[in-house]
Amino acid sequence: MQQRKLGGSGIATPPIIFGGNVFGWTLDKAASFRILDKLVDVGLTCIDTADVYSAWAPGNQGGESEAIIGDWLAARGNRAKVTILTKVGMQMGPRDADGNGPKHAVGLSPRWIAQGVEDSLRRLRTDSIDLYQAHKDDPETPLADSLGAFGDLIKAGKVRAIGASNYSAARLGEALAVSAQHGLPRYQTLQPLYNMMDRKVFEAELGPLCQREGIGVINYYALASGFLSGKYRSEADFGKSKRGGGMAKYLTPRGLAVLDALDAVAKEMSATPAQVALAWLLAKPAVTAPIASATTEAQVDDLVKAATLTLPADAVATLDGASAE
Ligand SMILES: NC(=O)c1ccc[n+]([C@@H]2O[C@H](COP(=O)([O-])OP(=O)(O)OC[C@H]3O[C@@H](n4cnc5c(N)ncnc54)[C@H](OP(=O)(O)O)[C@@H]3O)[C@@H](O)[C@H]2O)c1
């Protein structure tokens, strides 16, 4: 499988990155281990997670995904074979005991980054994270402070490179300028929402900025949480997955037109709609490697096939037209 470069980080990735929010959520520990083993077998060895995954699942508090990955790495002894991407800054941390106020130990404050990395390294049972990402912008903390804290982690060998997620184009541009002005490490990647159903925000400004700046784009919800697999065609299908309840927003005339176009291209190419939706992303010059997850080995097979599926220009044009916002 041809590898792609994550911006200027020096890190390479397969064309599809595996999304680790399923570990400890829609997959229990044993099922997670089976999927992780399969990922190594098929060469999808870049895995994205976050300190907060998967806090939203009943009974969870966050950290479950990293802990499952860490236990699996320890059990298999294969840390060197896997590229680990994680994130900090979504979770609100504990408040300061010294009365300085919460902003000193939350979001992307230096103290919270320093604490968050230790917690992630412990759960992941490793001594180094390949790509450490700011999960969302923190307007309360000066960019130079966060970037300085990330720089300290790189110097200490705890993190190889840094990335941003959910930043606006304006703030990402500002962060890059601050890095250059202060001689600090720069965000090498951006993790934005981008898929055939959610195009506008990325295509308007973020994509062009990332291309100009050489920032690697690793977009999330590449399958629109499963909608682009085509398994939700009516409300009666929502019960097919724990994710089903979230599909109502996509089940619109535009959504159904997108599924029709995916069906047509999939038939022509002897592929599946999920493969075609990912191949459409891979055909976009601004995209480095979409992030998608899977809960079965058959779904992982779809991800593998997508990684090597090249769509002809007329198929891309058909899909562009059907999904235009
Ligand atoms: N930075 C951020 O703020 C942010 C936010 C969200 C996500 N992310 C990242 O993006 C990753 C991917 O997000 P996601 O998993 O929510 O969305 P996704 O990749 O769009 O959807 C994946 C889900 O769709 C279903 N699916 C996958 N392949 C399928 C197939 N071939 N046929 C039928 N169903 C299929 C599976 O769920 P079921 O089997 O359960 O239906 C799978 O878990 C996350 O793990 C995370 O790493 C980042």
The ligand as a Tripos MOL2 file, in Angstrom:
@<TRIPOS>MOLECULE
LIG
   48    52     1     0     0
SMALL
NO_CHARGES

@<TRIPOS>ATOM
      1 N1        -11.1970   15.4680   15.6450 N.am      1 LIG1
      2 C1        -12.4550   15.3020   15.9600 C.2       1 LIG1
      3 O1        -13.1010   16.1750   16.5530 O.2       1 LIG1
      4 C2        -13.1340   14.0120   15.5750 C.ar      1 LIG1
      5 C3        -14.5210   13.9010   15.6740 C.ar      1 LIG1
      6 C4        -15.0980   12.7010   15.2820 C.ar      1 LIG1
      7 C5        -14.3110   11.6360   14.8300 C.ar      1 LIG1
      8 N2        -12.9580   11.7780   14.7630 N.ar      1 LIG1
      9 C6        -12.0820   10.6750   14.2770 C.3       1 LIG1
     10 O2        -12.6090   10.0840   13.1170 O.3       1 LIG1
     11 C7        -12.7780    8.6910   13.3070 C.3       1 LIG1
     12 C8        -13.8610    8.1670   12.4370 C.3       1 LIG1
     13 O3        -15.0980    8.6500   12.8720 O.3       1 LIG1
     14 P1        -16.3370    7.7220   12.9600 P.3       1 LIG1
     15 O4        -15.9270    6.3300   13.2580 O.co2     1 LIG1
     16 O5        -17.2400    8.3280   13.9480 O.co2     1 LIG1
     17 O6        -16.9820    7.8990   11.5150 O.3       1 LIG1
     18 P2        -16.8950    7.1990   10.1110 P.3       1 LIG1
     19 O7        -15.5820    6.6430    9.7880 O.co2     1 LIG1
     20 O8        -17.5090    8.1840    9.2230 O.co2     1 LIG1
     21 O9        -17.9380    5.9870   10.3030 O.3       1 LIG1
     22 C9        -17.4620    4.7350   10.6540 C.3       1 LIG1
     23 C10       -18.5980    3.8360   11.1120 C.3       1 LIG1
     24 O10       -19.4290    3.5130    9.9990 O.3       1 LIG1
     25 C11       -19.7720    2.1310   10.0230 C.3       1 LIG1
     26 N3        -19.1380    1.5080    8.8520 N.ar      1 LIG1
     27 C12       -17.8320    1.5820    8.4600 C.ar      1 LIG1
     28 N4        -17.6150    0.8870    7.3360 N.ar      1 LIG1
     29 C13       -18.8060    0.3950    6.9660 C.ar      1 LIG1
     30 C14       -19.2140   -0.4040    5.8740 C.ar      1 LIG1
     31 N5        -18.3430   -0.8040    4.9540 N.pl3     1 LIG1
     32 N6        -20.5280   -0.7520    5.8060 N.ar      1 LIG1
     33 C15       -21.4030   -0.3510    6.7420 C.ar      1 LIG1
     34 N7        -21.0760    0.4170    7.8080 N.ar      1 LIG1
     35 C16       -19.7850    0.7810    7.9210 C.ar      1 LIG1
     36 C17       -19.2110    1.5730   11.3370 C.3       1 LIG1
     37 O11       -20.1650    1.7590   12.3940 O.3       1 LIG1
     38 P3        -21.2780    0.6870   12.7870 P.3       1 LIG1
     39 O12       -20.8090   -0.6510   12.3720 O.co2     1 LIG1
     40 O13       -21.3970    0.8770   14.2540 O.co2     1 LIG1
     41 O14       -22.5140    1.1270   12.0590 O.co2     1 LIG1
     42 C18       -18.0490    2.5090   11.6060 C.3       1 LIG1
     43 O15       -17.6860    2.5400   12.9650 O.3       1 LIG1
     44 C19       -12.9410    8.5460   14.8100 C.3       1 LIG1
     45 O16       -12.6420    7.2710   15.2870 O.3       1 LIG1
     46 C20       -11.9290    9.5580   15.2940 C.3       1 LIG1
     47 O17       -10.6460    8.9990   15.2350 O.3       1 LIG1
     48 C21       -12.3770   12.9500   15.1130 C.ar      1 LIG1
@<TRIPOS>BOND
     1     1     2 1
     2     2     3 2
     3     2     4 1
     4     4     5 ar
     5     4    48 ar
     6     5     6 ar
     7     6     7 ar
     8     7     8 ar
     9     8     9 1
    10     8    48 ar
    11     9    10 1
    12     9    46 1
    13    10    11 1
    14    11    12 1
    15    11    44 1
    16    12    13 1
    17    13    14 1
    18    14    15 2
    19    14    16 1
    20    14    17 1
    21    17    18 1
    22    18    19 2
    23    18    20 1
    24    18    21 1
    25    21    22 1
    26    22    23 1
    27    23    24 1
    28    23    42 1
    29    24    25 1
    30    25    26 1
    31    25    36 1
    32    26    27 ar
    33    26    35 ar
    34    27    28 ar
    35    28    29 ar
    36    29    30 ar
    37    29    35 ar
    38    30    31 1
    39    30    32 ar
    40    32    33 ar
    41    33    34 ar
    42    34    35 ar
    43    36    37 1
    44    36    42 1
    45    37    38 1
    46    38    39 2
    47    38    40 1
    48    38    41 1
    49    42    43 1
    50    44    45 1
    51    44    46 1
    52    46    47 1
@<TRIPOS>SUBSTRUCTURE
     1 LIG1         1 GROUP 0 **** ****
